[in-house]
């Protein structure tokens, strides 16, 4: 699905990302974890061709993301609230996304209904613009926007941020369901290990722009491989 | 991708229409729209009257075509320069929304073409074209009859569109390609502005080489202008094509201008609260790229009085130097106001500290514009001219202009996207226009009224100096009043920020 080769990116002569090789297969639900400044968002921005790599290339279905635009037709993404169109209501925003996917009004309406419980009736039926919603509700609109056109590949940067505990749980379930029902490839970054480690089929640990661990398995394996890393990190910091 | 160019245009047009319709900061927008409308009607009526007079005089043989062209240069030169300088301080929206649009299933090419189309002309361009068309049309009439008005409209539309494209390019290229951009802008100035300035000052008024004479040879003019437009548009196309999200933002990662000596110096703390505030403001000015650029613009403004005085020393300072003196201070304030909302210091400061904040900005603006006065005095020593007129004009900066400028903070219900740091909410342009119109129109108006009442230039200058000195002396009072009004509008303004940011 996605192939990364020799990607490096530096800011002010400081290397923030260096990934010699990384392959993402169709149907994987991958969690990207790491401390602040690990390079998670930079990696996502490179995948979405929002920034240019210093070296290397990223291929989506065999085509380079900075050369071809075909990836846009099967990739849904939500990076942060600046990627929303704040002057639209949530319904208008979803209508717009549906129209870009050449959906009819009936199809759009049916698709909106599917996310009704997740988004909440207030968000869908209210007249509030996205910019006037709370951060949590904006986050939900962004996540639904990324999933709306049933893309084959989904990129979500910190989707659990700003969400209340119920919404976090719902987001986790939503992603797990979409993954199991449709074999969508999903790439999620988060600091919330509890949620991430229970739904992912693979977890990648980034630190200072470098992949430290790339683990496939279940919650028990992640607990041992990933959680232990952060626990050790915390212990080291407390000793200092 | 399935979407056709037309479909993409329709979708994007709908979005932009909604974005404009739903801008926040309505009250400022309404006030500026009304003022803009009124001034446009007034100046349009004036332009028509002027063109009728020129037309009649040429027909009666009292004025030849060359002199007529000089009148057009008199109007066109300042318009082009004013347009160019306004755009330096106005935010450029062409990069706005590109990150989100580039990740949606829309072809990049369609998005870029739409951006070029949508941002190509704009209300400011239309305003200039409408104002200049009657006078150039009247001149053209004597060459090709009624068709001359159509040519005047089309040619001026092309000229001002190119002017806009050049500044859009310069603003967006400047951070990365400093040498190329600076050279291009200087060349552009030399080609477009210099002949107009020279024409205005009679140096080449009879020469065939002036820009206005070729304007009457229509087809070659169209060809050259279309070529220029093509070059600027294709460069902008490339700029947007290569846009990356990390090119947004101000200094961001650029730490080369830290001015650490300012932070370490002890003398500011000795000056008390005001000193500390001035230090903070100076750091803000020097560490922010756009503000540093503004300081350069002030230097450019300084060159204008030198040139004007040296080329025409007998001309009245009050009328010929209005533009550089008044506008440099206006630019300073409007850029200051633009950034204030991001610092949020106005909202989290103690009430009694608000006056110090305003005072600091007042002092810095007055000091930053002193090069204008020095430049004038140097010219006076060299050539000798109306020194009192110059001082009278400068007195507007700490006087009425500062009163207008700082009053703009009362309506600080504007927002800046904190993610992008430098992007200004669209409602902000409303406040800028309001300020420009009030300040730029009122200064010549006051001068005119005083000259009508007083009559003699000496007393006229003296009256203006006394008037502005009064404003300066009363500054503790009006600064307090502004601070009080700001506090009264605090919640309204905060709602404005919430509405524009969230």
Boltz contact constraints between the chains, C-beta under 6 A:
constraints:
  - contact:
      token1: [A, 11]
      token2: [B, 253]
      max_distance: 6.0
  - contact:
      token1: [A, 12]
      token2: [B, 253]
      max_distance: 6.0
  - contact:
      token1: [A, 48]
      token2: [B, 103]
      max_distance: 6.0
  - contact:
      token1: [A, 50]
      token2: [B, 99]
      max_distance: 6.0
  - contact:
      token1: [A, 50]
      token2: [B, 245]
      max_distance: 6.0
  - contact:
      token1: [A, 51]
      token2: [B, 244]
      max_distance: 6.0
  - contact:
      token1: [A, 51]
      token2: [B, 245]
      max_distance: 6.0
  - contact:
      token1: [A, 51]
      token2: [B, 246]
      max_distance: 6.0
  - contact:
      token1: [A, 52]
      token2: [B, 244]
      max_distance: 6.0
  - contact:
      token1: [A, 69]
      token2: [B, 108]
      max_distance: 6.0
  - contact:
      token1: [A, 72]
      token2: [B, 105]
      max_distance: 6.0
  - contact:
      token1: [A, 73]
      token2: [B, 1]
      max_distance: 6.0
  - contact:
      token1: [A, 73]
      token2: [B, 105]
      max_distance: 6.0
  - contact:
      token1: [A, 77]
      token2: [B, 103]
      max_distance: 6.0
  - contact:
      token1: [A, 82]
      token2: [B, 419]
      max_distance: 6.0
  - contact:
      token1: [A, 83]
      token2: [B, 100]
      max_distance: 6.0
  - contact:
      token1: [A, 87]
      token2: [B, 18]
      max_distance: 6.0
  - contact:
      token1: [A, 87]
      token2: [B, 19]
      max_distance: 6.0
  - contact:
      token1: [A, 87]
      token2: [B, 22]
      max_distance: 6.0
  - contact:
      token1: [A, 100]
      token2: [B, 104]
      max_distance: 6.0
  - contact:
      token1: [A, 100]
      token2: [B, 105]
      max_distance: 6.0
  - contact:
      token1: [A, 102]
      token2: [B, 2]
      max_distance: 6.0
  - contact:
      token1: [A, 131]
      token2: [B, 502]
      max_distance: 6.0
  - contact:
      token1: [A, 132]
      token2: [B, 502]
      max_distance: 6.0
